Amino acid sequence: MNNSKYHGVVVPMVTPVTQDGQLDVEAIKRIINFFADNKVSPLLMGTTGEGNSVSQADGQLFVDTAVKAANERILIYAGLTGNCFAEQVQQAEIYSALGADVIVATLPTYYTLTPEQMYEYYKTLADCITGPLMLYNILATTHMSIPVDVIRRLADHPNIVGLKDSERDLERMAQCIEIAQGRDDFAYFCGWAAQSAHSLELGGNGIVPSTGNFVPEMFQQLYDAAVAGDMATANRLQDETNEIAKIYQKDRTLGQSLTALKVMMQTKGLCEPWMLMPLTRLSANEEQTIIDKVNALG
């Protein structure tokens, strides 16, 4: 592990909305306070946060609300998605001006990109924005993988501060962690929640678990244990959080799992399980089954 200022638990926060698709500002404040109390940071408008479905205006309101609620207690990571480069630069600059600490950008996804196009995209984005930029690799949604050698080249850019990698590939994970080791200007964050403890044992800087929306304290304990070298505790917490994740993920598409996660959060009074189009709520029976399983956790 290096001494990057970017480390720890960063939860890919859900985007709470009302039945008519408006941002639920009060729920945002509740969730940010819940995170701050547990010493974890949010990644706004990532995959778990339905980032591609959030309008530009709502994105700005979301960042503004989160930054004010956090009140400098935790860092704010702001997700950047989309296919129009000029609009992405504009949004990134607004997010930074509103107080976001890091911009986290996925690849544009309409066209299949060559490795050189991926490199030029991130290099140009990093050149054009003032806030620190983190690469976000997620094969499951972009249907492209940023090659390790491209990441290695980008790691030397003075405005690129890290990688959040959600690809389920253990060999790749080890290679990417190796890029970050021994330097304090580039951090590795594991976006594969089931490998959180393993990634930290290998020397990763941070973890980005969606289940942290429900049990942030367990992932903070996992992180602290791993950093202290107590892998027995870290692995126990890994197994326990994996079981909790099954409540909303098992036998569901990614989109269905996100509303199921909101159902779980509703049991803690954090938000309602409404979704932004094209995603929708689950049936009443499915929601009740999830609530029953949460209650059975004790």
N, C-alpha and C positions, 0 to 999 in steps of 0.2 A: 504493500500500500504506500502511496506517495503522500505528500503534504498539500495536495490541492485544497483550495478553499471550498471546492465542490465535493461533498462527500455525504455519507449518511443515508437516511431513508427519505426518498422522495416519492410520495404517493400520487399516482396518476388519478387525480380527483375526478369524480363524476361531475357532470354539469346539471345542477338541479334546475328544473323548469316547472312551470305551472301547466295546468291542463291545456291551456291555449298556446303553449309553446313560448311563453315569456320567461326570461331568466327569473328564477326565484332568489331574489337578492338577500332576503332574510336567511334562507337556507345556506347560501354561500357563506354568510357571516358565521352561522353556526358551525359549519364544517371546518372553516379556517380556524376558528377558535378551538375546536376539537383537535385539530392537527397540532396547533401551537401548544396546547396543553400537554400533548404527548411528544413534543419536540421533533415532529416530522414536517417536511416541507411539501407543498403541493406542486404537481405539474398540471397546469390548467390546459384544457383543450387538447389533451393527447388522445389516444385511441379510446381509453376508458371514458374520457370526457367528450366523446362525440365531436371531436374537433372539426371535422369536415362539415358538420351540420350547423355550426355556430356562425351567425352572420357577423360581418365586420363590426357593426355597431354594438352587438351583444358581446363580442370579444373584448372590445374596449371597456364596456361596462363591467364585465367579469373581472378583468385585470384590475381596474380601478377599485372595485369593491373588495377584492381579495387583498390587495396591497394595503388598503386602509384598515381592514380587519386584522391583518397580520401585525401591523404597527411595528415593523422591524424585528419581531420576535423570531421569525423564520424567513428563509429565502423563498422567493416566488419564481418558479420556472414557468414560462409561458410558451405553449405549443404553437407552432406555425405550420399550417398545411395549405394546400391549394396549388393551382397550376399557373397562376398569373404572377410572374416574378415581380413586376412593378408594384402590385398590390401587396405582395408578401413583404417587400422592403418597407412599404409605407406602414403596414401593420406592426412590423417589428419595431420600427422607430417610435410609434405611438405607445406600444407596450412598454418599451424602455423608458420613455418619458413619463409614463404613469407610475413607474417604480418597479417594474419587473426586473429581476436580477439577472436572469439568463433567458435567452431565446432558444427553444429546442425545435429544430426543423426536420420534418420528414422530406423525402424526395417528392418532387412533383410526379404524378402517377398516370397521366393520360398516355404518354408515350413511353415505350421501352427505351431506356437510356443506356448508352455505352459507358464503360468505366470512366473514360475521359470526360464525357458529358456530366457524369456525377461529380467528378472532381471539380470541373469548371463551375458547376452550379453552386456547390458549397463555397468554393474559393471566392466567387463573385459576390455571393450573399454576405460572406464574412467581411469582404472589402467594403460593402455598401452600407452596413449597419454599424451603429456605435456600441450597442450592447454586446456582451459576450455571447457566442454562438455555440450550441452543443448539437452534434450530429445525432440523428435519430434513425436507427436502422430497424425496420419492421417488415420483414418479408410477407407476413400474413396478410397485410392490408395494401402495401405498395406493390407486391408481387415482383419486387426487385431486391437484391441484396447488394449492399455497398461492399465491394471487395476489400479484403484486409489491407492489401497494398495501397489502395486509395485512402483508406483511413490513416495509414502510416504517413502518407504524404501530407494529408490535411492536418495531422496532429502538430505539424511544425508551423502552421499559420498562427500568427500572434493573437488573433481574435477568436480562434476555435479552441474551446476550453475542455472539450470532452466528447464522449460517445455514450448514448443510451442505446444498448443493443438488445432487441427482443427476439433475436433469431434463436431457434432451438437447436444449437449445434455446439457441443462441448469442446470440440477441437478449435472452432472459431473463437469461442469464449476465451480459451487459454491464450490464443494468439493476440486477441485484442487487449486482454489484461496486460500482456507482456509489453505492448506498445506504451501503455501508461506507466509502467513501473520505472522507478528511478527518476521520474520527472515530476515537478510540481505544477506544470502548466497544462496538463492534459489528464483528465480523469475518466475512469471506466465505470459505468453504471449498468448493472444487470437488470434487464427488463423481462427476464424469464423467472417469474416468482418462485417456481418450484426448485430453482437452483440458487436461490439467494445465499444460503449458507456456504455452498460450495464456491460460489464466485468470490465471496469475501475471504474464504480460506486460501484461494489462489492469489489474493492480493488486490481484488477489485476495490474501488473506492466507495461505491454505494449501490443501493438496490431500489428498484422501482416496482413495488408489488401492488396490484389492483386491490387485493384483499385487505391492504392497509387502509382502505376507506372504512372498513368495518372494525378491524382490530389493529390500529396503528401502534398501540402499546406493545403488542407481541412482536412486531417487526423491529421496533426500536430496541427491545430486549435482545432479539436475535442479533441485530447489528452490534450492540454493545458486547455481547458474549463473544462473537466472532473476532472482534477487534482485540479483545482481551485474551484471545487464544483458547477460550473455553468452548471448544467445538462440540462437546457433549451436550451442553445447554443449547447451543445454536442449532444443532441437528434435531434435538427434541422439539424445539419451537418450529423448525422447518416442517417436521412431520405433522405437528398440530395445526399449523396454518394451512398445510396442504389439504387436510381433512375439511377445514372450514371452507376452503375454496371450492370444494366439490359441491357444496350446497347450491351455489349459483352457476357453476360452470358445467357440471356433468350432464352430458346428453343435450347440450344447448349450443346453438351457433354463438359466435362472438357477440353479435347484436342482442340476442336473447339473454345472454349472460349479464349484459350491462344493466338491463332493466331488473333482472333478478337480484343483482347487487344492490340496486336502489331499494328493492323491497326489504332486503336485510337492513339497510341503513334506516329505513322507515321505522323499524322496530326500536331504534334508538332515538327517534324523534329528529333525525337529521335532515331528511328530505322526503319528497313524495316520489313514487316510481313512474312518473310521466317521462316520455322520451321525445326527442326531436325527430321529425320525419327524416328518413323513411323508417326509422325504428318505431316499434309500438310496445305497449304494455303486454304482459302475459295475461292469461285468463284468470278469473277470480279463483278458480280451483288451484291453479299452479301457484298463484301468490300465497294462498293459504297453506299449501304444502311447504313452501319455503319458510313461512312464519313458524309453522310447527317445528320444523327442523332447527330453526334458530332457538326457539324456546327450549328444545331438548338439549341444547348445549349447556344449559344451566347457568 
